[in-house]
């Protein structure tokens, strides 16, 4: 959201403070609405939420161009924060669930490659279009291009099977078979197989009132902690998502602290994410998910500790270490998203990943405090300096916090099982049974 900072200069003399308020509005909205979104994903599936969220996001973003004051802008950004995960999270889950195992790794890693390209484009456009309204309109109208593709998108057959909608799942499979020019077994045989292998989940989807909704949300949350293996996955993934988002957005928001030109820093930051997304695929394909995640977190921690020790005069080394940290934490973040989608069973995958992203929003909320308020900025000629080397009494503090947190999650991730080459678990019982017989390699991967 750095592109809105020029707009806020009309409302305040401290754009950094307003940027952080805006950032908190967005991520607070994501966090508070998360239980409703998880229930909606279970009740209505993945496709309707992607459609509604995508259309709402683009329309609100375009209308934001003509809002008259800061309060209206913040309300619009709150609404965008509500719609954003509907597109990102539900779309990601849908893509993972419909992909075949041999393509799942590549798809899970490269899905966020456009994010890096968009970050680079945003830095260039922000440099060229200094009027925030023009910039807002330019980056928002691009979203209209995705509307025609909604027509070709189907619901997740896995979700349809788990929720007992076997006939609809069969229709989706038949359509996919036609597109891919393959033959399916007889319909009766497929329906029998679905009902035997994937019985409907016992979750109650009939109660829709507020009291039942809150109770259902609490039960949906607690179910992630009721069995030993699922509990371990949930706790470690919660910690991973919280820290990964905190470090990722903390480094993204540090352009004014670490570089004299925030536009160049944003472009370079996006550029470093491209190899993070592209090189991550062959790495996880060859070495799995757990090992690369651990290694990238540890490397990020080391890079940020080095950054904290670099003298202020070596600005090029400061930026280099920051970009290395950004690249490694991006790799770890993307692998963690793929990793979590493979660890959580289909029965609770939406709830598990949804609450993981809720934890990431908490980390995102913390990051502006660490990058801006943990550092005591100096003041010269009534002008606030945000550069790493100017007037900061504890400029090393954010790097140490981010570096230490990265090391902690790197060590914590060692406790998780490897999922390379394994089928996605469909039920909690399926997950808990793994470790016995032929499935032993899934959990006891050492």
Secondary structure, 3 states (H helix, E strand, C coil): CHHHHHHHCCCCCCHHHHHHHHHHHHHHHHHHCHHHHHHHHHHHCCHHHHHHHHHHHHHHHHHHHHCCCHHHHHHHHHHHHHHHHHHHHHHHHHHHHHCCHHHHHHHHHHCCHHHHHHHHHHHHHHHHCCCHHHHHHHHHHHHHHHHHHHHHCCCCHHHHHHCCCHHHHHHHHHHHHHHHCCCCCCHHHHHHHHHHHCCCCCCCCCCCCHHHHHHHHHHHHHHHHCCHHHHHHHHHHHHHHHHHHHHHHHHHCCHHHHCCCHHHHHHHHHHHHHHHHHHHHHHHHHHCCHHHHHHHHHHHHHHHHHHHHCCCCCHHHHHHHHHHHHHHHHHHHHHHHHHHHHHCCHHHHHHHHHHHHHHHHHHHHHHHHHHHHCCCCCEECCEECCCCCCCCCCCCHHHHHHHHHHHHHHHHHHHCCCCCCCCCCCCHHHHHHCCCHHHHHHHCCC
